[in-house]
Amino acid sequence: MRKMSRWLAAVLAVLMCLGLTACKKDFDAAGYTKAVLDANYQEEYADYAKFRDLSEEEAKKEIEENRARLAQNELEGIGEVSDETKDAYIESLKTIEKLARYEVKDAKKQEDGSFIVEIGIKSSDIYLTLGQSSVDIQAGMPEEEKNNMSQDADAFARFMMQCIQKSVEGNTYGEETSVEVKVTQDGDGAYGLESGAMNVLDKALFPQEEAPEETEEAEGAGE
């Protein structure tokens, strides 16, 4: 059957919608950063919409469309799935995102007009337990059902969602750590999180074990 590691690597490659907000004299960098995190992780769009000068419906649509594109990219790795399965998978991903635990603290303005924002983070172990969840669920499966997953993309997607649910139910958090991100201005004076900031935060919030690099001998073993 397909390897779970391929899917997990894709999930952590998520690039969330950062959004730029208009330049203001007394820009609230900490409030803006929290609004971005709340919109992407907690489905709370009101503050994000204000910073982006959008309606709440527009802000929600912007992030949901981005989430749907990411889910589509991940699911393409396992084959063609039904719209129903895709929608269910997106909802499953939301249960992971809502596990995010963070506290936006101080924002310090820099000489160049940018801000350094400190964020307290408690890391979730969900990606560290998905492998074991996969093993546990497969252990109770009939062989026919296991074999079906290798042929049916919808069946494999449902298996992925079972693994997510099991790990969500058993989720635990680590001790709080501090992460700093930068809020910068573009050429038009609009503020936004620095490129790569959400990746840094995502890896801190949802760490996973790095997959070992394959050697040339291993890559050629099946040829």
Secondary structure, DSSP 8 states (H G I E B T S, - for coil): ---HHHHHHHHHT-------B---TT--HHHHHHHHHHHHHH---HHHHHHHT--HHHHHHHHHHHHHHHHHHHHTTT----HHHHHHHHHHHHHHHTT-EEEEEEEEE-TTS-EEEEEEEE-B-HHHHHHHHHHHHHHTS-HHHHHHHTT-HHHHHHHHHHHHHHHHHT--B---EEEEEEEEE-TTS-EEE-TTHHHHHHHHHS---------HHHHHTT-
